[in-house]
């Protein structure tokens, strides 16, 4: 990810924020971590500007764990016993995946830049594979297991709307201009337009989930919120008001109507654009762009300098982005057979997507992925 802040908060006096090789690992439940270990997690993260996404904050793993999906944490230590790395994850039989899967848009161990964590050292105690789909670049040790890379766009919003427009593409500028005009039209047709950048309202969050589930049903996508613990996670994050981490619910109304809303997570000056929705009844107004424009305008007051849009090739992401980073997909395993099966599967998925029959093959592709 792009470095949007200088490394800070690390305590060089501890000697734990520089490069190191992990010598031993142990895995415990998140709530079994000691206070010292959580403090060290914060120090290591603050010392590495690549880890400024809220997904790397221990508050994210804590919220997922408290919601009922056990998060286990592998703690890596150097030869002298110093804590050097943390990897929060879920375990399903012999497979482990990053904490928050399948909605963790940035993944990877929390450790100082240049540190060495041999991935095969994570395959112990019956674990046969570590699967990842949003691993950030910068982990040289994982390179042999990377199978593909995909772009993850972002908006540099330092300087607010004026700063953004100075960096945006022609398409991004045009869409922001159209959003301003459509907001004026919405006000004429439906009532005063009201934007709330960060509101704590459970009923509105429930409406976001309702609209998102309807969107999944309409497009045939897998319903992320079908499992109750994920709805509980959203509510828990909404109530998290820590100064360094928490959920952010933004809404856009015209008169009594909710046009669009977004629920994301924020850490420091980074906001992660996670679950955007709009009411299809107002789709002709492109309310998603209206909401995004309001967030860009509000970013200086919120202390936000970057909005991560997450992996994906959606048209609005391509138009709105000012830059992008790459996230990696792959699996750490000693099984060549497992790797071969994944290569065949991924090849079939890519072929289906590029085929003229692609839209009709979506259900088959989803079933093959499962």
N, C-alpha and C positions, 0 to 999 in steps of 0.2 A: 504494500500500500504506500501511497505517497506520504512522505514525512511532512506533517503539517505543524509540528511543534518540535522544538529542540529537546533532546533528552534531558529530563529534569526529574528531581525527586529521588534519584539514585544516591545511595550513600557510599561513596568510594572507600570510606574508612572501614566498611565491612569486608572489603576485598571480594565481594560476591557479584559485582556488576561488570566485570571484565570477562573476556573469553575464557572458556575452560572446557575440559573433556569430562563428560559424565562417566563415572566409574561404577556406581551402583544405583539401582532403582528399587523403589518400594511403592506399592499401590495401596491406598486407603480410601474409604468413603470421604466425600467432601467434608462432612461435618465432624470427621475425626482429625482434620488438620489442626495443628496447634496454632496459637496466636502468632508465634514466631514465624511459622511457615506462611501464614497469610500475609504477614508484614513483608516477608521476603518476596512473595509473589508480587506485591505492589512495587517493591524496589526494582526487581528485574524487569517488570513491564515498563516502568518509568524510564529505565536506562536504555530502552530499545524503541526508537521512534517508529519502527515498523509495526509496533503492537498497540498503536493508539486507538484502534477500533474498540468499541464497547464490548465486542465479543471476547476480548482477551482480559477484561476486567473480572476479578473474582466474583463480583456481584452478579454477573450473568450466570455463572456456574451455580452460585448459591440459590438463585431464583429457580433455576431448572430443577435442582436437587430438592428444594423445599416443596415443589409442585408435585412430587411423587415419582419422578423418573430419576432413579439413583444416578448420581454423578460420582464416578470414582476418579481419583487423581493419582497419576504416577509422579512421584517426587524423585528427581535425579540429584545425586550428590557427587562431588569430586572425591579424589583420593583422601583428602584431609577431612572429609565429612561435611563440607560446606554445601548448602542447598544451592543448586545451579539451574534447575529446570522444573517446570510443572506442565503436565499434560492432562487436562480434565477430559473425561470420556464416558461413554456408556458401553456396557458390555452385554452382548447378546450371545450366549453360549460361548463359542470360541472366537467370536468376532468383536472387535472394539471399533467405535466410531466417535468422532469429536462430540463434546457436550453440546446439546441443543440440536443435534441431528434430527430431522433433515432440514432444519431452518437456520443452521449456523452458517452465515454467509462469509465468514473469515475463520480460518482454522490454523492450528500449529502450536508447537510447544512455546511456552512462555520462558524465555531465557535470554541472556545477554547476547548482543551481536557477536558472531564468530564462534560461539560455543558449539561443541560437538556432542550430539546425542545420537548414537548409533541406533537407527530404527529397529534393527533386529533385537536389540536389548529389550524392546517393549513386548516381544513375543515370548512370554513366560507364563508359568502357572496356568497352563492350558489354553492360552491365547495363541491362535494360529494366524491371525491376520488383523491388520489395522487398515481400514478403508477411509479415504478422505476424498472430498469433492470440492473443497474451497481452500485448499492449502495455499497460504501466501508464499510468494517467492522469497528466497533468502535462506532456505534450509538446504544447504549443499548435500547433507547426508541423505536427504530423501530423494535426490535427483534420480537414482537408478530405478525408483518405483513410480515415477511420474509417467502417466500414460498420455495425458493431453493437457492443454491449457486453454482457458477461455477468458475473455475480457470481463472486467468488473468496472463499470463506468463510475465516475464521481463528478461532483460539481465543486469547483473552488469558489466559495462564496465570500472570501475575505473582501471587505469593502462593500458588502451588501449588493444590492441590485446593480449599482453603477460598476462596481468592480467585476461582478459576474459578466455583465454585458460586454465589458472590455475584453473578456477572454472567451466568450461563447462563440459558437459557429454562427454563420448567417441564419441557419435554420433555427437555432436556439433563440436568437434575437427576435426572429419573426414570430415564433410561437409565444414568447413572452409579451410581445406587443399585442398579439391577438388576444391573449389572456386578459390584458388590461381592458380591451374594448368589450370583451364578452362579460366581464364583471359589471361594466356599466349597463349592458343590456339586461343582465340578470337582475340588477337593481330596479330597472324600469319595469320589468315584467313580473317580478316575484317579491320585491320588497328589499329593504336595506340589506346590503351585503355585510356580514360580520365574520371576522377571522379571529380564531383563538389559537395562539401558537402552542400553548402548553396548558391543557385543562385536565383536571382530575374529575372525571365524570363516568361512573360505571355504566350508566344507561347508554351513553354515547359509545362507549367501548363495545357494549353488547351489540349496538347497531352496526359498528364496523365489522364485527365478526359475522353478523347476519348477512351483510352485503357481500363480504368476502366468500362466504359459503355459497351464496347464490351465484357468484361469479365462477367458482369452481364447478358448480353443477352445469352452468350454461356452456362452459368451454370444455367440459369433460376431464378437467384436471383432478388429480387426487385431492380430496378434501383434507387439508392439514388440520382443521379444527374438529374433525370427526372424533378425535380422542379428547375426552374431557380435561385431561391434565394440561393440554396445550391452551385451552381456554383459561384454565386456572393460572397458567404462567403469565398470560397477558394481564390478568387482573393483578397479579402479584407485582409485576413490573410497573404497572400504572401507579401502585401505591408506594413504590420505592422512590423516595425523594432525597436520596443521598446526594450531597453536593458534587460527588465525582462520578455518579452513575445513576441511571434510572430510566423509566419509560417516559415517552413523550407522546401525548395525544393532541393532534392538531385538527381543527375542524373549520369548515367554511359553510356558512348559512346564507341563504337569501330569504329574507322574511322568516317564516316558520320552517322553511325547507332546509334539510341537510343536503347540500350539493355534493360535498366530497369530504373525506377525512383521511387521516393517516396515523397509524400507530407505529412508532419506532423506538429505538433505544439510543441513549446518548451518553458519552463519556468525554469529559473535558470539552474541547472545541469541535468534536466530531459527532455528527448525527447520522445514524444509519436509517435510511429509508427502507422500511421493512414491509408493512402491510398497508398500501394505499388502496382506497376504494372510492367509488363515486356512485350516486344513484342513477341508474340507467335512464330514468325518466327525464333527466336533465343532460343526457349525453350530448345533445346538440351544442351545448355550451362549452364542451371540453373542460369540465370542472377540475379535472386532475391537474391540468396546466395552471388553472387559476390558483389552486391550492399551493402548487409548487412555487409559483411566483410570489405568493404571500410569504412563504417560508424564507425565500431568498431575501425579500425585503426586510423581514424580521431578524435575519441572522445576526447582524451586529449587536442588537439588543440582547439576543440570547447568548452571545459569546460563541457563536458557531462560525467556523471558517471552512468547513468541508462537509458536504452531504454525500455520503456513499450510497449509490443506488443499488448495489448488489449485482451479482452476475446475471447476465441475460442480454439478449439481443433485441429487446422490445424497441419499437420504433421511437417512443418518447425518450428512452434512455439514449439512443443514438443522437437524437436531436438536441437534448438538453445538456449532455456531458461537456465538460471542459477538458477532460482527460480520462484515462483509464489505467488500471493495473491488471495484472494477470493472476488468476487463481488456478491451481493445479488439481487434476483428478488422477487418482491411482490407488494402489493397494500395496501395503508392505506385507509380504508373505514369503515363506520358504517353498511354497508349492508352485511348481511350474505349471501344473495342470490347472490350478485356479486362475493363474494369469492368462493361460491360453483361452479358457472359457470366457473371461472378460473381454479379451481382444475380439473374439468372434461376436459376442453380444454387442459391443460398441460399434463394430463394423456394420452389423445389421441395422442398428439404430440410426447411424449416419446415413446409410443407404435409403432407409425408409423416409428420413426427413428430406432428402434431396430428390426423392421420386415425385413425379407428377401426381401420384396417388397418395402422397404423404398425408393429406388431411384425413383420408379414409382409413389410414393405417395407424392412427394415433392410439386406438384402444389396444391394438396388437403390440405396439411398441411399449406401452405402459405395462402390459402383462409380461412381456419379455424381460423388462427391467426388473420387475418384481421377482 
